[in-house]
Amino acid sequence: MRYVVCIKQVPETTDVKINPATNTLMREGVVSIINPFDMYAIEEALRMKARLGGTVTVLTMGPPQAESALREAISMGADEAILVSDRAFAGSDTWATSYTLAMAIKKISDYNIIVCGKQASDGDTAQVGPGIAAHLDLPQITYVRKIEHQDAERIVAERLMENGIETVESPLPCILTVVKEINEPRLPSLKGKMNAKKAVITSWKAADLLAEAKCLGLEGSPTKVVKIFTPAPRQGGQMLQGEPEEMVSQLVAKLKDAVLGAAN
């Protein structure tokens, strides 16, 4: 069994600046960490490996500094890591990112389960995992909170839904996106940290993926950020005073006036 975990290095702080020329994040000088949801993905892949054996490969697309995130994953127990890094990938939206990662996974070729965090903390779109599934034409189970059964041919997982739990069975290979309820990520051991320091990180560029240049980076992204701005602070507002019952009556009266005024 081979488990591929897609991770992303994200800014640790919420005080992130935007490049006014490209409307993309400025990551220079900002402390970066592994995306929190991806930590659960790494942990779950390690647990699946412990049950059925195999190897865990961690994959990320990013600048050269993202190598530190891969080494952290190795310190947790991952067997190997691949960094997909090229200036051609700069400015990728979720479609271009999922395409690039899918092409890297195609190059890996012998995979059984691909695991992603539900979403990235710097984008919160939850689109990359499903996007990889679409590009690879693979079944997917999203928002996974528990693995019920797993063997060499299939997997059964519980999905966390807004109104309950859904149990889904899928043949392999498939893609899982996990939520934080699935496990508690382990801390790296001293041996793991030593292994991570001396680990050889495989690095691939755009040419290594045999990807279509028109699908990469900012130019290959179907969505474009046209403008980013800070909304002006809200003005006005009115404070209601009195006992709760009195304030409710005042509020209802004002809402009625607003509705009737809009209707007229």
C-alpha positions as CSV (number, residue, x, y, z in Angstrom):
1,M,0.0,0.0,0.0
2,R,1.2,3.5,-0.8
3,Y,-0.3,6.5,0.8
4,V,0.3,10.0,-0.7
5,V,-0.4,12.9,1.6
6,C,-0.7,16.3,0.0
7,I,0.3,19.1,2.4
8,K,0.7,22.9,2.2
9,Q,2.9,25.3,4.1
10,V,0.9,28.3,5.3
11,P,1.7,31.5,7.2
12,E,1.5,31.0,11.0
13,T,0.2,34.5,11.6
14,T,-3.0,36.1,10.4
15,D,-1.0,39.3,9.8
16,V,-0.3,38.5,6.1
17,K,0.4,41.2,3.5
18,I,-0.8,41.2,-0.1
19,N,1.4,42.1,-3.0
20,P,-0.5,45.0,-4.7
21,A,0.9,44.1,-8.1
22,T,0.0,40.5,-8.2
23,N,-2.8,40.3,-5.5
24,T,-1.0,37.2,-4.1
25,L,0.2,36.5,-0.5
26,M,3.6,37.9,0.4
27,R,5.2,35.1,2.4
28,E,8.7,36.5,2.8
29,G,9.6,37.1,6.4
30,V,6.5,35.3,7.7
31,V,6.9,32.2,9.9
32,S,5.3,29.2,8.1
33,I,3.9,26.0,9.4
34,I,2.2,22.9,8.0
35,N,-1.4,23.6,7.4
36,P,-3.2,22.4,10.6
37,F,-5.7,20.2,8.7
38,D,-2.8,18.5,6.9
39,M,-1.3,17.4,10.2
40,Y,-4.4,15.2,10.6
41,A,-3.9,13.9,7.1
42,I,-0.3,12.9,7.9
43,E,-1.3,11.2,11.1
44,E,-4.1,9.2,9.5
45,A,-1.9,8.0,6.7
46,L,0.6,6.8,9.3
47,R,-2.2,5.0,11.2
48,M,-3.3,3.3,8.0
49,K,0.2,2.3,7.2
50,A,0.5,0.8,10.8
51,R,-2.7,-1.3,10.1
52,L,-1.9,-2.7,6.6
53,G,1.8,-1.8,6.0
54,G,3.2,0.2,3.1
55,T,4.8,3.6,2.7
56,V,3.8,7.2,3.3
57,T,4.9,9.7,0.7
58,V,4.3,13.4,1.5
59,L,3.9,15.8,-1.4
60,T,3.8,19.6,-1.4
61,M,3.8,22.3,-4.0
62,G,5.5,25.5,-3.0
63,P,8.7,27.6,-2.8
64,P,12.0,26.0,-1.7
65,Q,11.4,26.9,1.9
66,A,8.5,24.4,1.9
67,E,11.2,21.7,2.3
68,S,11.0,22.4,6.1
69,A,7.4,21.3,6.1
70,L,8.3,18.0,4.4
71,R,11.1,17.4,6.9
72,E,8.6,17.9,9.7
73,A,6.3,15.3,8.1
74,I,9.3,12.9,7.9
75,S,10.0,13.5,11.6
76,M,6.5,12.3,12.3
77,G,7.1,9.1,10.5
78,A,6.6,9.6,6.8
79,D,8.9,7.5,4.6
80,E,9.7,9.9,1.8
81,A,8.9,13.5,0.6
82,I,8.6,15.2,-2.7
83,L,8.8,19.0,-3.2
84,V,7.2,20.3,-6.4
85,S,8.8,23.8,-6.8
86,D,9.1,26.0,-9.9
87,R,8.5,29.7,-10.6
88,A,6.0,28.5,-13.2
89,F,3.7,27.5,-10.4
90,A,3.6,31.0,-8.8
91,G,0.1,32.5,-8.3
92,S,-1.8,29.2,-8.9
93,D,-5.4,29.2,-7.9
94,T,-7.1,26.1,-6.5
95,W,-7.7,24.6,-10.0
96,A,-4.0,25.1,-11.1
97,T,-2.8,23.8,-7.8
98,S,-4.9,20.7,-7.9
99,Y,-3.8,20.1,-11.5
100,T,-0.1,20.4,-10.6
101,L,-0.5,18.1,-7.7
102,A,-2.4,15.6,-9.8
103,M,0.4,15.6,-12.4
104,A,2.9,14.9,-9.6
105,I,0.8,12.1,-8.3
106,K,0.6,10.6,-11.8
107,K,4.4,10.7,-11.9
108,I,4.4,8.8,-8.5
109,S,2.0,6.3,-10.2
110,D,1.8,3.4,-7.7
111,Y,-0.5,4.9,-5.1
112,N,-3.5,3.5,-3.3
113,I,-4.9,6.2,-1.1
114,I,-4.4,10.0,-1.4
115,V,-5.0,11.9,1.8
116,C,-5.5,15.7,2.1
117,G,-6.6,18.0,4.9
118,K,-10.1,19.4,4.5
119,Q,-8.9,22.9,3.6
120,A,-6.0,25.3,4.0
121,S,-6.0,27.9,6.6
122,D,-4.9,30.6,4.2
123,G,-7.6,30.0,1.6
124,D,-10.4,28.0,3.3
125,T,-11.8,26.9,0.0
126,A,-11.7,23.1,0.5
127,Q,-11.3,22.7,-3.3
128,V,-7.9,21.3,-3.8
129,G,-8.6,17.7,-2.6
130,P,-11.7,17.4,-4.8
131,G,-9.8,19.1,-7.6
132,I,-7.1,16.4,-7.5
133,A,-9.8,13.7,-7.6
134,A,-11.4,15.4,-10.7
135,H,-8.0,15.7,-12.5
136,L,-7.2,12.0,-11.8
137,D,-10.8,10.8,-12.3
138,L,-10.8,9.1,-8.9
139,P,-13.5,8.5,-6.4
140,Q,-13.4,10.7,-3.3
141,I,-14.7,10.8,0.3
142,T,-14.6,14.3,1.8
143,Y,-14.9,15.5,5.4
144,V,-13.7,12.1,6.7
145,R,-13.9,11.8,10.5
146,K,-13.3,8.0,10.9
147,I,-12.1,5.1,8.9
148,E,-14.5,2.2,9.5
149,H,-12.8,-0.4,7.4
150,Q,-9.8,-0.6,5.1
151,D,-8.3,-3.4,3.0
152,A,-6.3,-3.7,-0.2
153,E,-9.4,-3.3,-2.4
154,R,-11.8,-0.8,-0.6
155,I,-12.2,1.6,2.2
156,V,-15.3,2.5,4.3
157,A,-15.3,5.9,6.0
158,E,-17.6,8.2,8.0
159,R,-18.2,11.7,6.6
160,L,-19.0,14.5,9.0
161,M,-22.1,16.3,7.7
162,E,-23.9,19.4,8.9
163,N,-26.9,17.3,10.0
164,G,-25.2,14.0,11.0
165,I,-22.8,11.3,9.8
166,E,-22.7,9.6,6.4
167,T,-21.0,6.2,5.8
168,V,-19.4,5.8,2.4
169,E,-17.6,2.9,0.7
170,S,-15.2,3.4,-2.1
171,P,-12.9,1.2,-4.2
172,L,-9.2,1.9,-4.3
173,P,-7.4,4.0,-5.4
174,C,-9.3,7.0,-4.0
175,I,-8.9,10.4,-2.3
176,L,-9.8,11.3,1.3
177,T,-10.0,14.7,2.8
178,V,-10.0,14.6,6.6
179,V,-11.4,16.8,9.4
180,K,-9.8,17.4,12.8
181,E,-12.2,14.9,14.5
182,I,-10.4,12.0,12.9
183,N,-7.4,11.8,15.2
184,E,-4.8,13.6,17.3
185,P,-1.5,14.2,15.4
186,R,1.6,12.8,17.1
187,L,4.6,14.7,18.2
188,P,7.9,13.9,16.4
189,S,10.2,11.6,18.2
190,L,13.9,12.3,18.7
191,K,14.7,9.5,16.2
192,G,12.2,11.0,13.7
193,K,13.9,14.4,14.0
194,M,17.3,12.9,13.3
195,N,15.9,11.0,10.3
196,A,14.3,14.2,9.0
197,K,17.6,16.1,9.1
198,K,19.4,13.6,6.9
199,A,16.5,12.7,4.7
200,V,16.9,13.3,0.9
201,I,14.0,15.4,-0.4
202,T,13.0,14.7,-4.0
203,S,12.5,17.9,-6.0
204,W,10.5,18.1,-9.2
205,K,10.1,21.1,-11.5
206,A,7.4,21.8,-14.1
207,A,9.3,20.0,-16.8
208,D,9.5,16.8,-14.7
209,L,5.7,16.6,-14.5
210,L,5.0,16.7,-18.2
211,A,2.3,19.2,-17.4
212,E,0.8,21.6,-19.9
213,A,2.4,25.0,-19.4
214,K,-0.9,26.7,-20.1
215,C,-2.5,25.1,-17.0
216,L,0.2,26.2,-14.6
217,G,0.6,29.2,-12.3
218,L,-1.1,32.5,-12.5
219,E,-1.6,32.4,-16.3
220,G,-3.1,28.9,-16.1
221,S,-5.5,29.8,-13.3
222,P,-9.2,30.2,-14.5
223,T,-9.9,32.5,-11.5
224,K,-8.1,35.8,-11.0
225,V,-8.1,38.1,-8.0
226,V,-8.9,41.5,-9.5
227,K,-8.8,43.6,-6.4
228,I,-8.2,43.2,-2.7
229,F,-9.2,45.9,-0.2
230,T,-10.1,46.4,3.4
231,P,-13.9,47.2,3.8
232,A,-14.7,50.5,5.3
233,P,-15.8,50.3,8.9
234,R,-19.6,50.3,9.3
235,Q,-21.2,53.5,10.4
236,G,-24.4,54.3,12.2
237,G,-26.4,51.8,14.1
238,Q,-28.9,52.4,16.9
239,M,-28.8,51.1,20.5
240,L,-32.1,49.9,22.0
241,Q,-32.7,50.5,25.7
242,G,-35.0,49.2,28.3
243,E,-36.0,45.8,29.6
244,P,-35.6,42.8,27.2
245,E,-39.4,42.7,26.5
246,E,-39.4,46.4,25.7
247,M,-36.3,46.1,23.4
248,V,-38.0,43.2,21.6
249,S,-41.1,45.3,21.0
250,Q,-39.0,48.2,19.7
251,L,-37.0,45.9,17.4
252,V,-40.2,44.3,16.0
253,A,-41.7,47.7,15.3
254,K,-38.5,48.9,13.5
255,L,-38.4,45.8,11.4
256,K,-42.0,46.2,10.4
257,D,-41.4,49.8,9.4
258,A,-38.4,48.7,7.4
259,V,-40.3,46.0,5.6
260,L,-43.3,48.2,4.9
261,G,-41.1,51.0,3.7
262,A,-39.2,48.6,1.3
263,A,-42.6,47.3,0.0
264,N,-43.8,50.8,-0.8
